[in-house]
Amino acid sequence: MVNYCCVRNCKNNSKDNKMVSFFSVPLDHVRQLQWLERIGRFDLMGKSAEVVHKKRVCAKHFEDSMFSGPSFSKSKLKKESIPTLFCCDKEFQANTSTLHLQGKSSLSSLDNIEADQTRQDLSLETEKENESQLEEAEAKIKQLQSEVVRLKKKCNRLSKSSTEVQESGITNTQFIELCKRTFNAGLANFIIAQYEMATKKSKGVRYVEAFE
């Protein structure tokens, strides 16, 4: 397999330059971006890290201090090595400067896209939260409606019970005392109030024949 140097304007390859080592672009995202910026390959910044990792840079673009082991071998790079040598190619430097500006513009566009995506994600999260709150509110309303129906039925039963008590011959005082002994204070007061409302006589003078 022939390796080609991916540095712009570099023609080195492993077939024609058998004594030159070739190194993979780092897989680490931060170091990968550093390498791509140095070699002027901003066009690769949008590619996946795995794809870029397959690209090669030849040893000609690294200073001697970047290599580990004997300086003459140049077969192994130090961990933090970065390509810095480009044969003083003015055309390369000019192209790199232009590409650097284009790369910054591309990165800025990517930042804007990421910001838009973040805003969309936040908007969706807000919608989901609102929907969840609405569902909770609807559930509480249904629960309250059920409670109202239950209380209405209870009031009807109490009203019926008060009528039955009245017809049984038990006096009001006896019924009130019975409620106080049987139920807690809150429930007893509620039953007594319902009973009094059901047994309350209307005010005024009843019409009798004596007034004719």
Buried (B, 14 or more C-beta within 10 A) or exposed (E): EEBBBBBBBBEBBBEEBEEBBBBBBBEEEEBBBBBBBBBBBBEBBEBEEEEBBEBBBBBBBBEEEBBEEEEEEBEEBEEEBBBEBBEEBEEBEEBBEEBEEEBEEBBEEEEEEEEEEEEEEEEEEEEEEEEEEEEEEEEEEEEEEEEEEEEEEEEEEBBEBBEEBBEEEEEEEEBBEBBBEEBEEEEBBBBBEBBEEBEEEEEEEEEEEEEE
